[in-house]
Amino acid sequence: PKVKIAEGIPQEIVDRAVAAGASPGHVEFERSLGFNSVFTGLEPERTRLLLYDMTTETGAAVLLHAYVVRAWTSGDRHIVVIESKAGREAVVARQVIDATGDGDAAAALGAPFENFSGPKAWFTSLTFRVAGIGLEAVRDWMEQHGKVTQIVRAKKPGRAASEIIRLSVNHEGAMREEAAKLGMGNWMALTSMGLDEITHVNCTGRKVVDNLDPADLTASEVVLRKQGQGMAALLAKHIPGCADCRVVSHSPTLGVRLSRIFKTEYEIPRADVLEGRHHADGIGFVSFVDIGDQWIKDAGCFGIPYRSLVPLQVENLLVTGRMISSDNVVFQTTRNMVASVEMGQAAGTAAALALKAGTTPRKLDPALLRDTLRRDGAKVDCPELERRRP
C-alpha cells in the first residue's frame, strides 16, 4: 500500500511552501523509471525565506557569514570559535548539533571520523537556473532522440492548466558526445517551479581529490560553471524551441555529497536499509535509496535509529544529515533532504530533552524522545510497513 512515512517538520515545510506559492505539494509522477512515485518540488528563493522565518519564529538566533574554525570542551561546556568579518568570537554551549554536512564542529571537538578523499572521493556538482526554454519542447525532442525517465505535471501559480514541473532525460547521439567533451554524462534533471523558466538544472559533475580542500573546491566551481554554460548552449543548439536558452544563475555554492563520515553509536548496516528494518529508537523513515538498482524490500521503508546520530567519544554532541554512514547504500539513503530534516528535528529535540533532564544525548531515554517527537507531529512508528527490529 502507499503509505505516507514523513510528517513533522518536513511536512510543515511543505505545507508552508504550498501556502506561500512556493510548491505544488506532493504530486504523483506521470512517469518514473527507477525513481520515487511522488515528487515534492520547492522554489528555492521563497523557501530560503520560509526556512528563515520558521527558525526565528521559535526564538532562535540566526547568524550567517560565519565559519567554525576551532572548538574544544571545558567542563560541561563546548567552546566553538567562529570567524566572520567581525573577527573571532566564541559560542559557549552545553549542547552542539553539527548539521554542517562536512562536520566542521564535530571534527574540531574530537569526534572520530573518516574523510572520504582520494579514491573514495565523490563528485561535486553545481546546479543552475535557465530561462528561455520550454520543458514540453525538451520532452518532445527527447522522446525522439533519447529517453525520458521522469515526468511530473502540476499547476503553477497563476496558471489554469497543469504543465511539466519535473523532467529527467537521458540524451543520446551528438548531444551526448558533446556533453562528454565537457566532462558530463548523458543524464539531466530539470525542475521548473516558476513561470517560463527552469528553476533547477542538475547535470554537472566533477570528481575531486578532497572535498575539504579549498583549492580543489575552487577548481571544481570553475569547471562546473563552465559545464553549466556549455549545457545551456547544447540545449539551444540541438532542441527546437530552445534557441533562447541561457543560464541566468548558478547555485550559491557547490553541491558536496560526501566528505567526513563520523563513527556513531550505531553504524547502520546495509541490510537494515534493504530489508526495510525499523528500530526501537527510530526517529523517522526513508523509502528511497538514491543509487541505481537498489530498492527496499517489498516497497517498505527504513527506520533511522536515534543512536546513529550520537558520535563516539564526545559527549553533548549530535550529528545530522550526510555524515552518519560509510556504507554506500546506507549513505545514499540517509543523505537526502527528507531524512536530513527528520534527523534535524530529532537531534534538536534530543538536545533540549537532555538539558531538561540533566543528562547527555547518549544517555537520553529514546522512549522519551520518541514520545516527544510523536506529540510534535513526527512519524516515529509505521506499523503498516514494519518488518522487524534488530
Wavefront OBJ file of the C-alpha trace (Angstrom):
o trace
v 0.000 0.000 0.000
v 1.033 3.609 -0.487
v 1.890 4.907 2.980
v 2.972 8.406 3.963
v 6.133 7.958 6.009
v 7.315 11.536 6.761
v 5.490 14.024 8.954
v 6.594 16.636 11.479
v 8.840 19.468 10.329
v 9.314 18.016 6.806
v 5.561 18.235 6.235
v 5.343 21.654 7.898
v 7.892 22.963 5.389
v 5.803 21.628 2.505
v 2.541 22.986 3.942
v 4.005 26.444 4.389
v 5.635 26.356 0.957
v 2.284 25.498 -0.632
v 0.630 28.381 1.230
v 3.399 30.726 0.044
v 3.046 29.617 -3.591
v 6.498 28.028 -3.469
v 5.398 24.426 -4.001
v 2.595 22.417 -5.617
v 2.809 19.960 -2.715
v 3.084 16.204 -3.158
v 2.467 15.289 -6.804
v 2.320 11.836 -8.366
v 4.806 11.118 -11.154
v 3.243 10.682 -14.573
v 6.348 8.685 -15.489
v 9.063 7.487 -13.155
v 11.701 4.963 -14.191
v 13.957 3.888 -11.327
v 12.835 6.694 -9.025
v 10.212 7.653 -6.458
v 6.490 7.716 -7.158
v 5.831 11.138 -5.578
v 7.587 14.422 -6.349
v 7.652 17.398 -3.976
v 9.243 20.473 -5.532
v 10.257 23.649 -3.722
v 11.006 27.022 -5.312
v 14.373 27.846 -3.708
v 14.249 31.617 -3.207
v 10.928 31.738 -1.362
v 11.820 28.564 0.507
v 15.019 30.152 1.867
v 12.974 32.944 3.433
v 10.369 30.488 4.665
v 13.051 28.459 6.476
v 14.488 31.626 7.993
v 11.039 32.613 9.279
v 10.372 29.131 10.661
v 13.648 29.269 12.577
v 13.327 32.783 14.004
v 9.661 32.296 14.968
v 10.868 29.797 17.583
v 13.062 32.433 19.212
v 16.264 31.001 17.789
v 19.005 33.349 16.621
v 20.427 33.031 13.119
v 23.960 34.090 12.176
v 25.082 33.911 8.556
v 28.524 34.683 7.124
v 30.371 32.882 9.913
v 32.509 29.727 9.936
v 33.589 27.296 12.622
v 37.387 27.483 12.886
v 38.148 25.773 16.211
v 36.377 24.074 19.114
v 37.167 22.412 22.427
v 35.444 21.229 25.587
v 35.793 22.807 29.017
v 33.932 21.049 31.825
v 30.330 20.642 30.738
v 30.572 23.291 28.021
v 31.719 23.272 24.414
v 33.535 26.364 23.181
v 33.038 26.786 19.442
v 35.113 29.523 17.847
v 33.639 31.162 14.784
v 35.187 33.658 12.397
v 33.492 36.358 10.353
v 34.123 39.883 9.156
v 33.728 40.922 12.808
v 36.752 38.801 13.713
v 36.849 35.784 16.000
v 34.138 35.080 18.534
v 33.299 32.149 20.788
v 29.939 30.453 21.201
v 29.714 28.636 24.544
v 27.131 25.857 24.577
v 26.073 22.897 26.666
v 24.899 21.075 23.551
v 26.167 21.196 19.969
v 24.372 19.780 16.926
v 26.524 19.667 13.826
v 24.419 19.935 10.665
v 27.164 21.461 8.516
v 27.392 18.474 6.179
v 31.172 18.491 6.476
v 31.135 18.044 10.261
v 33.285 21.099 10.937
v 32.288 21.485 14.603
v 32.166 17.766 15.405
v 35.627 17.196 13.950
v 37.061 20.142 15.872
v 35.561 18.753 19.099
v 37.376 15.466 18.562
v 34.656 13.135 17.312
v 36.242 10.303 15.275
v 35.620 10.378 11.537
v 36.906 9.306 8.139
v 37.346 11.836 5.354
v 36.296 10.245 2.074
v 39.038 11.654 -0.124
v 41.324 10.268 -2.810
v 39.908 7.115 -4.433
v 36.862 7.309 -2.127
v 36.017 10.897 -3.050
v 32.764 11.660 -4.827
v 31.704 14.100 -7.496
v 30.831 17.687 -6.730
v 28.045 19.338 -8.688
v 26.643 22.802 -9.273
v 23.050 23.231 -10.316
v 21.916 26.220 -12.328
v 18.825 28.091 -13.444
v 17.924 28.795 -17.058
v 15.440 30.956 -18.931
v 14.172 30.861 -22.493
v 13.401 27.152 -22.541
v 10.225 25.077 -22.555
v 10.003 21.668 -20.947
v 7.408 20.495 -23.468
v 9.901 21.193 -26.251
v 12.608 19.288 -24.402
v 10.269 16.354 -23.763
v 9.128 16.174 -27.407
v 12.724 16.192 -28.683
v 13.994 13.719 -26.098
v 11.224 11.250 -26.870
v 12.761 11.047 -30.363
v 16.472 11.470 -29.568
v 16.925 9.985 -26.119
v 14.973 8.628 -23.185
v 12.540 10.461 -20.922
v 12.731 8.882 -17.464
v 10.647 11.253 -15.330
v 7.609 13.438 -15.959
v 5.604 15.343 -13.354
v 2.813 17.810 -14.110
v 1.116 20.304 -11.786
v -0.462 23.754 -11.837
v 1.990 26.590 -11.276
v 0.910 29.803 -9.533
v -1.153 31.882 -11.939
v -1.734 29.041 -14.406
v -5.108 27.462 -15.144
v -3.754 24.229 -16.595
v -1.165 21.739 -15.429
v 2.245 21.765 -17.080
v 5.525 19.926 -16.654
v 7.335 20.818 -13.438
v 9.854 17.964 -13.499
v 11.527 16.245 -16.429
v 14.505 13.894 -16.398
v 16.123 12.690 -19.584
v 18.994 10.632 -20.939
v 20.231 12.276 -24.135
v 21.896 10.292 -26.915
v 23.748 10.835 -30.164
v 25.557 14.091 -30.932
v 24.291 15.816 -27.786
v 25.678 13.008 -25.628
v 29.035 13.162 -27.400
v 29.291 16.923 -26.975
v 28.285 16.711 -23.297
v 31.021 14.119 -22.742
v 33.601 16.567 -24.119
v 32.501 18.963 -21.355
v 33.055 16.243 -18.752
v 29.366 15.443 -18.264
v 27.314 12.298 -18.636
v 24.091 11.883 -20.584
v 21.671 12.414 -17.686
v 19.851 15.641 -16.874
v 17.076 16.514 -14.414
v 15.048 19.688 -14.981
v 12.720 21.154 -12.360
v 10.505 24.167 -13.093
v 8.778 25.764 -10.109
v 8.358 29.246 -11.625
v 6.724 30.621 -14.736
v 8.536 30.299 -18.082
v 11.816 29.135 -16.625
v 13.656 26.096 -15.357
v 14.359 26.623 -11.698
v 16.872 23.842 -11.248
v 19.055 22.000 -13.749
v 21.020 19.072 -12.310
v 23.560 17.571 -14.726
v 27.064 18.791 -13.892
v 29.774 16.842 -12.127
v 33.485 16.841 -11.313
v 35.288 14.215 -9.257
v 37.507 15.842 -6.649
v 40.513 14.609 -4.720
v 39.399 16.113 -1.413
v 36.072 17.837 -0.703
v 37.675 19.561 2.304
v 40.429 21.183 0.219
v 39.506 24.774 -0.779
v 41.861 24.667 -3.769
v 40.151 21.543 -5.067
v 36.712 23.045 -4.435
v 37.733 26.220 -6.263
v 38.837 24.202 -9.279
v 35.527 22.341 -9.198
v 33.486 25.515 -9.112
v 35.207 26.915 -12.192
v 34.811 23.655 -14.130
v 31.178 23.225 -13.115
v 30.199 26.770 -14.049
v 31.686 26.161 -17.488
v 29.760 22.882 -17.728
v 26.503 24.656 -16.911
v 27.064 27.283 -19.588
v 28.048 24.561 -22.020
v 24.931 22.505 -21.362
v 22.676 25.520 -21.882
v 24.400 26.079 -25.234
v 23.800 22.439 -26.172
v 20.101 22.726 -25.355
v 19.877 25.858 -27.513
v 21.797 24.200 -30.345
v 20.014 20.877 -30.534
v 16.429 21.298 -29.344
v 13.910 23.198 -31.480
v 12.123 25.845 -29.444
v 15.075 26.318 -27.072
v 17.183 28.674 -29.179
v 16.995 31.387 -26.498
v 18.045 29.091 -23.656
v 20.562 30.779 -21.335
v 21.904 30.430 -17.805
v 20.610 33.169 -15.500
v 22.183 31.958 -12.258
v 24.159 29.168 -10.650
v 23.597 27.750 -7.187
v 25.270 29.874 -4.485
v 27.608 27.053 -3.528
v 28.872 23.694 -4.712
v 26.886 20.566 -4.076
v 29.188 18.377 -1.987
v 27.720 14.967 -1.235
v 30.452 13.284 0.762
v 33.346 14.353 2.967
v 33.584 13.475 6.677
v 31.695 10.426 7.944
v 31.561 10.078 11.737
v 31.733 6.992 13.911
v 28.494 6.774 15.874
v 26.883 4.571 18.492
v 25.262 2.523 15.743
v 26.895 2.072 12.356
v 23.878 1.315 10.182
v 24.451 -1.860 8.143
v 23.260 -2.137 4.553
v 20.837 -4.920 5.460
v 18.889 -2.562 7.736
v 18.078 -0.402 4.726
v 17.460 -3.021 2.068
v 15.397 -5.209 4.414
v 13.339 -2.202 5.499
v 14.057 -2.677 9.192
v 12.535 -0.490 11.872
v 14.203 0.255 15.208
v 13.071 0.594 18.795
v 14.763 4.022 18.890
v 13.590 5.045 15.395
v 13.111 8.781 14.797
v 11.937 8.814 11.164
v 11.649 6.841 7.948
v 13.118 6.762 4.442
v 11.695 4.878 1.470
v 14.135 5.761 -1.305
v 17.700 4.597 -1.999
v 19.331 7.191 -4.270
v 21.514 4.731 -6.157
v 20.816 2.618 -9.225
v 19.030 -0.738 -8.926
v 18.816 -0.737 -5.131
v 15.370 -0.904 -3.586
v 13.973 -1.514 -0.122
v 12.394 -4.969 0.109
v 8.673 -5.240 -0.605
v 8.386 -1.476 -1.182
v 8.950 -0.913 2.521
v 10.734 1.818 4.430
v 13.849 2.017 6.569
v 13.686 3.446 10.082
v 16.517 5.801 11.113
v 17.765 4.878 14.621
v 18.496 7.704 17.046
v 21.768 6.133 18.171
v 23.168 6.608 14.650
v 23.200 10.384 15.372
v 25.324 10.062 18.541
v 29.056 10.272 17.762
v 31.598 8.295 19.737
v 33.978 9.794 22.323
v 32.429 13.270 22.635
v 29.506 13.982 24.961
v 26.735 16.511 24.367
v 27.227 16.379 20.618
v 24.929 15.152 17.829
v 25.450 14.940 14.069
v 22.772 15.013 11.381
v 22.484 14.730 7.622
v 25.086 13.275 5.277
v 27.662 12.396 7.946
v 26.443 9.202 9.567
v 27.236 6.131 7.469
v 30.228 4.892 5.489
v 28.261 2.197 3.628
v 27.437 3.433 0.146
v 23.821 2.229 0.097
v 23.073 3.498 3.610
v 24.689 6.820 2.817
v 22.612 7.192 -0.349
v 19.502 6.606 1.759
v 20.216 8.995 4.624
v 21.934 11.919 2.873
v 18.875 13.391 1.158
v 16.583 16.195 2.240
v 13.682 14.439 3.956
v 15.965 12.224 6.033
v 18.132 15.226 6.925
v 15.144 17.200 8.197
v 13.864 14.211 10.188
v 17.289 13.825 11.783
v 17.449 17.552 12.460
v 14.122 17.565 14.282
v 15.176 14.525 16.326
v 18.579 15.998 17.210
v 17.140 19.347 18.263
v 14.515 17.645 20.385
v 17.059 15.275 21.945
v 19.419 18.107 22.867
v 16.610 20.038 24.560
v 15.365 16.964 26.430
v 18.887 16.103 27.593
v 19.328 19.602 29.014
v 15.979 19.457 30.766
v 16.698 16.023 32.242
v 20.246 16.873 33.270
v 21.713 14.082 31.156
v 23.570 13.673 27.886
v 22.144 12.762 24.466
v 23.986 9.436 24.703
v 22.148 8.536 27.908
v 18.788 10.029 26.922
v 15.866 7.611 27.098
v 14.875 7.004 23.437
v 11.295 6.314 24.516
v 11.079 9.865 25.918
v 12.490 11.246 22.679
v 10.064 9.247 20.548
v 7.083 10.273 22.690
v 8.055 13.928 22.363
v 8.563 13.687 18.619
v 5.229 11.906 18.284
v 3.458 14.692 20.184
v 5.158 17.225 17.911
v 3.706 15.526 14.834
v 6.706 13.499 13.663
v 6.125 9.961 12.433
v 8.211 7.552 14.508
v 6.042 4.454 14.026
v 4.985 2.871 10.736
v 3.217 -0.400 11.577
v 1.852 -0.727 8.029
v 5.379 -1.331 6.681
v 7.207 -2.707 9.701
v 9.405 -5.758 9.065
v 11.485 -6.478 12.131
v 13.576 -4.652 14.644
v 17.190 -5.754 15.071
l 1 2 3 4 5 6 7 8 9 10 11 12 13 14 15 16 17 18 19 20 21 22 23 24 25 26 27 28 29 30 31 32 33 34 35 36 37 38 39 40 41 42 43 44 45 46 47 48 49 50 51 52 53 54 55 56 57 58 59 60 61 62 63 64 65 66 67 68 69 70 71 72 73 74 75 76 77 78 79 80 81 82 83 84 85 86 87 88 89 90 91 92 93 94 95 96 97 98 99 100 101 102 103 104 105 106 107 108 109 110 111 112 113 114 115 116 117 118 119 120 121 122 123 124 125 126 127 128 129 130 131 132 133 134 135 136 137 138 139 140 141 142 143 144 145 146 147 148 149 150 151 152 153 154 155 156 157 158 159 160 161 162 163 164 165 166 167 168 169 170 171 172 173 174 175 176 177 178 179 180 181 182 183 184 185 186 187 188 189 190 191 192 193 194 195 196 197 198 199 200 201 202 203 204 205 206 207 208 209 210 211 212 213 214 215 216 217 218 219 220 221 222 223 224 225 226 227 228 229 230 231 232 233 234 235 236 237 238 239 240 241 242 243 244 245 246 247 248 249 250 251 252 253 254 255 256 257 258 259 260 261 262 263 264 265 266 267 268 269 270 271 272 273 274 275 276 277 278 279 280 281 282 283 284 285 286 287 288 289 290 291 292 293 294 295 296 297 298 299 300 301 302 303 304 305 306 307 308 309 310 311 312 313 314 315 316 317 318 319 320 321 322 323 324 325 326 327 328 329 330 331 332 333 334 335 336 337 338 339 340 341 342 343 344 345 346 347 348 349 350 351 352 353 354 355 356 357 358 359 360 361 362 363 364 365 366 367 368 369 370 371 372 373 374 375 376 377 378 379 380 381 382 383 384 385 386 387 388 389 390
